[in-house]
Amino acid sequence: TYKQQMSVLMVKNMKNIKGFSIVTVLCTVLVTASCSTSPKGDGTLTFVETDTDNTLTVCHFDQVKNTIDINLSDLVEEFKIVHFEDSDSAFFKANGFCITDHYIGIRQSDNLPFLLFTHDGKLKCQVGAIGNGPGEYSWSIYDEVINEKTKEIYLASFAFLPKILVYNTDGKFMREIATKEKLSKPKIEVDDDRDITIIHMPFENNKEKFLAAVHDKNGSFKQELKPTPNFLQRDFNQEIFAYHNVPGFSFFLTSNDTLFHYNKDANKIYPKFKMDFGEVSETPMHIYNEIPDYYLIAMLWGKGVIAVNKEKQTSNYAKLINDFFGHMEAPMFNFCNGWFYQMFEPEQLITLIEKRLADSDCSAEDRKQLETMLESIDEEGNNILFMGKLKQKGK
């Protein structure tokens, strides 16, 4: 979840908050030197033309005042509840998700293997294994792709390996894609042509530095984008986030404090969104995400999530209401690979349902739905997943 990611980020990056301020100053110079529009919408945003075909959206933190409710049904076109099977091999410690139309991939913590489930919660297979042999991974998985058309699964390890591992949807190792340098916190996408795009953190001392690289379906190298100095890293204290919810490779590297898109066809990086924190004494620790209709900014220390409506050009703190299930509050930031997700351990879901049932505004219809669900939960059972497929922009 984003809370886990934020905790990691906070621990690793306390020394880098001043670095964020420097980047903010640099961006201010960019805004001054570029063609900036007047505020639109509710006045919280300005727009900067950074290129002939690109506009950077800037949200002004001190102008965001209001809190709104957003229904989950406004964002997703279908909603499912998945009870994972209770066999010993199916229990897991989730650290990440890759949901597709038919599969649920579970990236585990504690250096445990990747698992593949179907939408009915049945374990299909374990993908690869932990180890140092062919097709095995000794470092935890940092990102993954499930390609249903080709029945392939791509796994990228946290660091130190110059390759992406490829398996079939039966969990069998197929091949590896060799990269020019050892990858550092890589994020990956596979497009309709089966080109594999990799974005990672390039280090100053690496001989073959790249920020982005593209390989074809056979793993052959096609192109790379060299990093400018502001993308180079000295250590692992920074993080890279990419949630794969929109066309184009949307990613956020914390050392730059800007959400970027990588355009594979142009082989260029475009700045798309950033927060202007103005004169605050200490910049809140934050992560950017992007879904078709919103930029999302999750902040630590109880400040919540800011949702920037791209079409209406408005910014508000937002609460997500699951109107598919009891009108319970849901995490506003949990969108990845084009899906909303919310994972529960049984006891956790029981507690949340009981809390909702105690609310005075819980309707009779919601109450019936919640009580029915409550009766179906096995306290000793496996996890339960709420998930919904994101609507395409404009739907």
C-alpha positions in Angstrom: 0.0 0.0 0.0 1.0 3.6 -0.4 1.3 3.9 3.4 4.0 1.2 3.4 5.8 2.9 0.6 5.6 6.3 2.3 7.1 4.8 5.5 10.1 3.4 3.5 10.5 6.7 1.8 10.4 8.6 5.1 13.1 6.5 6.7 15.4 6.6 3.7 14.9 10.2 2.6 14.9 12.3 5.8 18.3 13.6 4.7 17.0 14.6 1.3 14.2 17.0 2.2 16.5 19.9 1.5 17.2 18.4 -1.9 13.5 18.7 -2.6 13.6 22.4 -1.8 16.5 22.9 -4.3 14.5 21.1 -7.0 11.5 23.4 -6.2 13.7 26.4 -6.8 14.9 25.0 -10.1 11.4 24.4 -11.1 10.5 28.0 -10.2 13.2 29.1 -12.6 11.7 26.9 -15.2 8.2 28.3 -14.7 9.6 31.9 -14.9 11.5 31.2 -18.1 8.7 29.3 -19.8 5.3 30.3 -21.0 3.1 30.1 -17.9 -0.7 30.5 -18.2 -2.9 32.3 -15.7 -4.6 30.1 -13.1 -7.7 28.2 -14.3 -10.5 26.2 -12.7 -10.5 26.9 -9.0 -7.2 28.8 -9.1 -5.1 26.0 -7.5 -3.3 25.2 -10.8 -1.0 26.9 -13.3 0.3 25.5 -16.5 3.7 25.8 -18.1 4.5 25.1 -21.7 7.8 23.2 -21.4 7.9 22.1 -25.1 5.9 22.6 -28.2 3.9 19.5 -27.4 4.0 19.4 -23.6 2.4 21.2 -20.7 3.5 20.9 -17.1 0.6 21.2 -14.5 1.7 22.8 -11.2 -0.5 22.5 -8.2 -0.1 25.2 -5.5 -0.2 23.5 -2.1 -1.3 26.6 -0.1 -4.4 27.1 -2.4 -5.8 23.6 -1.7 -8.4 24.1 1.1 -11.4 21.9 0.6 -12.2 18.2 1.1 -14.5 16.3 -1.2 -16.0 12.7 -1.4 -15.4 10.7 -4.6 -17.5 7.6 -5.2 -15.5 4.6 -6.4 -18.1 4.0 -9.1 -17.0 7.3 -10.7 -13.6 5.9 -11.2 -14.0 2.1 -11.9 -16.3 0.3 -14.3 -16.6 -3.0 -12.4 -16.0 -4.1 -8.8 -15.1 -7.5 -7.5 -14.6 -9.1 -4.1 -12.0 -12.0 -4.2 -11.6 -14.5 -1.4 -8.3 -16.2 -1.8 -8.2 -19.9 -1.3 -7.1 -21.2 2.1 -4.6 -23.9 1.1 -1.2 -23.6 2.8 0.6 -22.7 -0.5 -1.9 -19.9 -1.3 -1.3 -17.8 1.9 0.9 -14.8 1.1 2.5 -11.6 2.4 1.6 -9.0 -0.2 4.0 -6.2 -1.1 2.6 -5.3 -4.5 -0.1 -6.3 -7.0 -0.4 -6.7 -10.7 -4.1 -7.2 -11.7 -5.2 -8.0 -15.2 -8.5 -9.0 -16.8 -8.0 -12.7 -15.6 -5.1 -12.8 -13.2 -3.9 -11.4 -9.9 -0.1 -11.3 -9.5 1.1 -11.1 -5.9 4.6 -9.6 -5.3 5.5 -10.8 -1.8 7.7 -9.3 1.0 10.4 -11.2 2.9 12.0 -12.4 -0.3 9.2 -14.8 -1.0 8.3 -16.0 -4.6 5.8 -14.3 -6.9 2.4 -15.9 -7.0 -0.2 -15.9 -9.7 -4.0 -16.3 -8.9 -7.1 -16.3 -11.0 -10.0 -13.9 -10.3 -11.8 -16.5 -8.3 -9.0 -16.5 -5.8 -7.5 -19.9 -6.9 -3.7 -20.2 -6.9 -2.6 -20.9 -10.4 1.1 -21.2 -9.8 4.3 -20.0 -8.2 6.3 -18.0 -10.7 10.0 -19.0 -10.7 11.7 -19.5 -7.4 14.1 -17.9 -4.9 17.8 -18.8 -5.6 20.7 -18.1 -7.9 20.1 -20.6 -10.6 18.6 -20.0 -14.1 15.2 -18.4 -13.8 15.6 -17.8 -10.1 15.8 -14.5 -8.2 17.7 -13.9 -5.0 16.6 -10.3 -4.7 13.0 -9.2 -4.0 10.8 -8.2 -7.0 10.5 -4.5 -7.6 8.1 -4.5 -10.5 6.2 -6.9 -12.8 4.1 -7.1 -15.9 1.6 -9.8 -16.8 0.9 -9.9 -20.5 -2.3 -11.9 -21.1 -2.0 -11.8 -24.9 1.3 -13.6 -24.9 0.8 -15.4 -21.7 4.0 -14.0 -20.3 5.1 -12.6 -16.9 8.0 -10.2 -16.6 9.8 -9.8 -13.3 12.3 -7.1 -12.4 14.4 -7.5 -9.3 15.1 -4.7 -6.8 18.8 -4.2 -7.8 22.1 -5.6 -8.9 20.9 -7.8 -11.8 21.5 -6.8 -15.4 18.4 -8.6 -16.6 14.6 -9.0 -16.7 13.3 -12.5 -16.1 10.4 -13.8 -18.3 8.1 -16.7 -17.4 4.9 -18.1 -18.9 1.6 -18.0 -17.0 2.2 -21.5 -15.8 5.2 -20.2 -13.8 7.8 -21.8 -16.1 11.0 -19.8 -16.8 11.2 -18.9 -20.5 14.1 -16.5 -21.1 15.9 -13.4 -19.8 16.3 -10.0 -21.2 19.9 -8.8 -20.7 20.4 -5.1 -20.0 23.5 -2.9 -20.6 24.0 -2.3 -16.8 22.8 -3.6 -13.5 19.3 -2.4 -12.8 18.5 -0.2 -9.8 14.9 -0.2 -8.6 13.6 -0.7 -12.2 10.1 -0.1 -13.4 8.9 -1.9 -16.6 6.1 -1.8 -19.1 5.4 -4.0 -22.2 3.4 -2.4 -25.0 1.2 -4.0 -27.7 4.2 -4.5 -29.9 5.8 -6.4 -27.0 8.5 -3.8 -26.7 9.9 -3.8 -23.1 10.6 -0.4 -21.7 12.7 -0.1 -18.6 13.1 3.0 -16.4 15.5 2.8 -13.4 17.8 4.9 -11.2 21.1 5.5 -13.0 24.2 5.8 -10.8 27.1 8.2 -11.3 29.7 5.4 -11.2 28.0 3.1 -13.7 29.8 2.8 -17.0 26.7 2.3 -19.2 24.3 4.8 -17.7 20.7 5.0 -19.0 17.5 6.4 -17.5 15.3 4.6 -20.0 15.9 1.7 -22.3 13.7 -0.2 -24.8 14.2 -3.8 -25.9 12.1 -5.7 -28.5 10.0 -8.8 -28.0 13.1 -11.0 -28.4 15.1 -9.0 -25.9 17.3 -7.3 -28.4 18.3 -3.7 -27.5 16.5 -1.0 -29.5 17.3 2.4 -27.9 18.2 4.1 -24.7 17.9 7.6 -23.2 20.9 8.9 -21.3 20.3 10.6 -18.0 20.8 14.3 -17.5 22.8 15.1 -14.3 19.7 15.7 -12.2 18.7 12.1 -12.7 22.1 10.6 -11.5 22.2 8.9 -8.1 25.0 8.4 -5.6 23.2 5.8 -3.4 19.9 4.0 -2.9 18.3 6.7 -0.7 15.9 7.8 -3.4 12.8 5.9 -4.7 11.2 5.5 -8.0 7.4 5.0 -8.4 5.5 4.0 -11.5 1.9 2.8 -11.2 1.1 2.1 -14.9 -2.4 3.5 -15.0 -2.3 5.8 -18.0 -1.0 5.5 -21.6 2.7 6.6 -21.7 5.2 5.7 -19.1 4.3 7.8 -16.1 6.9 7.8 -13.3 8.1 9.7 -10.3 11.8 9.8 -9.1 11.9 11.4 -5.7 15.2 13.2 -6.3 13.5 15.3 -9.0 10.1 15.8 -7.3 8.2 15.8 -10.6 5.9 13.3 -12.3 7.4 12.6 -15.7 6.2 10.7 -18.9 8.7 8.8 -21.1 7.6 9.0 -24.7 9.1 5.9 -26.3 8.5 7.0 -29.9 10.2 10.3 -29.4 12.7 8.9 -26.9 12.1 11.9 -24.6 11.2 12.7 -21.0 8.4 15.2 -20.4 7.6 16.8 -17.1 3.8 16.5 -16.5 3.0 17.4 -12.9 4.5 18.8 -9.7 3.5 20.4 -6.4 4.6 23.9 -5.6 4.9 23.9 -1.8 5.7 27.6 -1.7 7.0 28.9 1.6 6.2 25.9 3.9 8.9 25.4 6.5 9.2 21.7 5.8 8.1 20.0 2.6 5.6 17.2 3.4 6.9 13.8 2.3 4.8 12.8 -0.7 4.3 10.4 -3.6 2.7 11.1 -7.0 0.3 8.8 -8.8 -1.7 9.3 -12.0 -5.0 7.8 -13.2 -7.0 8.8 -16.3 -8.9 11.7 -14.8 -6.7 12.7 -11.8 -3.2 13.4 -10.6 -3.0 12.1 -7.0 -0.6 13.3 -4.3 -0.4 11.2 -1.1 1.2 12.9 1.9 2.4 11.5 5.1 1.7 12.7 8.6 -2.1 12.7 8.3 -2.4 15.3 5.6 -4.3 12.9 3.3 -4.5 12.7 -0.5 -4.9 15.6 -2.9 -6.8 14.8 -6.1 -6.2 17.1 -9.1 -9.0 16.9 -11.6 -7.4 17.2 -15.0 -10.6 18.2 -16.9 -12.1 20.5 -14.3 -8.7 21.9 -13.3 -9.5 21.8 -9.6 -7.6 20.4 -6.6 -9.1 19.1 -3.3 -8.2 16.8 -0.5 -10.3 13.7 -1.4 -11.9 10.8 0.4 -12.8 7.8 -1.7 -16.2 6.2 -0.8 -16.8 2.5 -1.9 -20.4 2.9 -3.0 -20.2 -0.7 -4.3 -19.8 -2.0 -0.8 -21.5 -0.4 2.2 -20.2 3.1 1.4 -17.1 2.3 3.4 -14.2 4.7 3.0 -11.4 3.3 0.8 -7.8 4.3 0.1 -7.7 7.1 -2.5 -4.2 6.3 -3.7 -4.5 2.5 -4.3 -4.5 2.4 -8.1 -2.0 0.3 -10.1 -1.9 -1.3 -13.5 -5.3 0.2 -14.3 -7.0 -1.3 -11.3 -8.2 -0.1 -7.8 -7.2 -2.6 -5.1 -7.7 -2.9 -1.3 -6.4 -6.0 0.5 -7.6 -7.1 3.9 -6.7 -9.7 6.4 -9.9 -11.3 7.7 -9.8 -9.7 11.1 -9.0 -6.3 9.7 -12.1 -6.4 7.4 -14.3 -7.6 10.2 -13.2 -4.7 12.3 -13.9 -2.2 9.5 -17.3 -3.7 8.8 -18.3 -3.5 12.4 -17.2 0.1 12.6 -19.3 1.0 9.5 -22.3 -0.8 11.0 -22.1 1.4 14.0 -22.3 4.6 11.9 -25.6 6.4 12.2 -25.7 7.0 8.4 -25.4 3.3 7.5 -28.5 2.6 5.4 -30.6 -0.5 5.6 -29.4 -1.6 2.2 -25.8 -1.1 3.2 -26.3 -2.8 6.5 -27.7 -5.9 4.8 -24.8 -6.1 2.5 -22.2 -5.6 5.3 -23.9 -8.2 7.5 -24.0 -10.8 4.7 -20.3 -10.2 4.1 -19.5 -10.4 7.8 -21.1 -13.9 8.0 -19.0 -15.1 5.1 -15.6 -14.2 6.6 -13.4 -16.9 8.1 -11.2 -15.3 10.7 -8.5 -17.9 10.1 -8.9 -17.7 6.3 -6.7 -16.1 3.6 -6.8 -12.5 2.5 -9.7 -10.8 0.9 -9.3 -8.4 -2.0 -11.6 -5.6 -3.2 -10.7 -4.6 -6.8 -12.2 -2.6 -9.6 -11.0 -1.8 -13.2 -10.4 1.8 -13.9 -12.6 3.6 -16.4 -10.9 5.0 -19.5 -10.8 8.8 -19.6 -14.1 10.4 -20.3 -16.2 7.3 -19.5 
